[in-house]
Amino acid sequence: MIAAPLTPEALRAQIAGEVRRQRLARHLTQNALGQMTGLTRQTVIAIESGQPVSGQSLLAVMAALGLRAASTLPPAEKEPAPPTLKALMRAQRLRG
């Protein structure tokens, strides 16, 4: 079964957590990260709180921390593979 897509709020929350983890792992303050990116401390706080911010601000912080979208977001749910011809033929035989 395919899970429902994440809401924008849930995606922001996941990105926020990863940004905060990576900032702390690099021993950076919110102010220092803001200075590195040309953003205010308040913008960094907004990103780490999962609040809506501009894409440009989010990209600046992710670039400064060496993050890529693929490493920040959860893996996408894969749809089940379609049945193979062998499985379809077997199902047809079982039905008679």
Buried (B, 14 or more C-beta within 10 A) or exposed (E): EEEEEBEEEEBBBBBBEBBBEBBEEEEBEBEBBBBBBEBBBEBBBBBBEBEEBEEEBBEBBBEBBEBEEEEBEEEEEEEEEEEEEEEEEEEEEEEE
